[in-house]
Amino acid sequence: MAAARPARARPAPLPRSPHQPSGPTPHSVTARGDVAMSTSAASQSATSMPKVLNAHPVDPAAGISTKEELRNHLIQAAAVEMQTIPMYLYAGYSIAGQGTSRWSPGMSAQRLIRSIVIEEMLHLCLVRNLLVAIGCGDQVKFYDVNFMPDYPEYMLHRHPALLLTLQRCTKDLVRNVFMAFERPDPALGESPAPEGQYQTIGQFYESVRKGVEKLNGDPNANLWGSNRPEMQYVSAYWNKDGGGSPMLIKDYATAETALKVIVEQGEGAKTGQHTVPIDPVNPKAGLDELPHHTKFQRIADGIEPIGPIWNVPDDPQFFMYEENETADALSKLFNAAYCYVLHLIDVLYETSGADVRPGSASERWKLERMFISAMQGVLANIAEIMVALPLGPDPFGGTEELQMAPTFQYVELPETGKRQHLIDLCDKAITHAPQLGGDNSVRWLLAKMPDV
């Protein structure tokens, strides 16, 4: 059985706004208020700061002068991108409808959030490609208890401190957390960030860009001397409602372009910049999309409707499902699959793509496609099954009737036999949720996953 990371105390509990009564049917709710918190509140809950902050420290005042300092910044950059993905996915999974029309759905909040998640995964890929390009690709693991976000936790490089949580999708959540995460600039009159952190991620990425530029101009740094281009991820990306694509990083020009993609698509986009090129590398007039901050603003302003949502819990933890066999089985399956996906990305980055060519079998090519299948066909389907099932009263106390929901928590996978482990968990969960089985199902797809 997979061992889960011990639960920790919640930081600085926030008052919950009342929700409408709910049952197993989706409904509309209101959310808690602003969750941006003061520095003093953050300091009282230091255990909820990401561990990567101390494991790979940065000094904003000094900037970047060595490859080690650049590496630390990039590992923290990857952690920032990773903080968004489960949080946005959770909100997206809580939306019960995919659009206002079955035949020709409009954009809708769900599709906007999904497009943003895919772009955040692109940013994660670009940051890791840059780590590979400077010879540090083997110094970060996504499937790592010290790297994976553990909600609720505070956002890296954001002052005033912003508490990141898993919550159902509401206008308040989008405005007070998602837009705050993607904010372009600090507000006038804000105090300086605490030691070891930048004020905004826009400032953070600008420091990374300057560091790359400085080290690129220093022949003694030999910045690109250990690059292994065949280990970078440069294909198998598609985003119907978003833009950009993976790219090979080999010099300052390509690194600068990759950082520009990240910044312009969301993190630190300049104030007043209402659109960004769909293809930032080869921009074309009229082919634009909205940056993340603006996309979220359209949801918060009600332009893109959220629609009915499932009454999922705030920041669910694995232990809250222990008395419910169905929820417990599905939660264990989801967390194992989530960790497997992150492990699959790690293996992908350890596998050379030099043998990828038309008409030839390639282990790397298979890993790239199976990773996408695991995200879309396994994780999403398990989550959608969970949120449609009633959990009962809030296990943390109270009388509110809730739905099940994924917890996005670290679990220890076996050293070998990971695929069979997932299959065993799925077979156990199928007795409670038969929709996991059948043709083109989660169970069917798990049997086709690589045993890595």
ABEGO torsion letter per residue (X at the ends): XBBBBBBBBBBGBBBBBBBBBBBABBBBBBBBBBABBBAAAAAAAAAABBAAAAABBBBAAAEBABAAAAAAAAAAAAAAAAAAAAAAAAAAAABABAEABAABBBAEAAAAAAAAAAAAAAAAAAAAAAAAAAGAAAABBABBAAABBBOBBBBBGBOBBBBBBBBBBBAAAAAAAAAAAABABBBBGBBBBBBGBBABAAAAAAAAAAAAAAAAABAAAGAAAABBAAABBABGBBBAABBEBBBBBABAAAAAAAAAAAAAAABGBBBGBABBBABAABBBBGBBBBBAAAAAAAAAAGABBAEBBBBBBBGBBAAAAAABAAAAAAAAAAAAAAAAAAAAAAAAAABBAAABBBGBBBAAAAAAAAAAAAAAAAAAAAAAAAAABBAEBBAAEEABBBBBBBAGBBBBBBABGAAAAAAAAAAAAAAABAAABEBGBAAAAAAABBBX
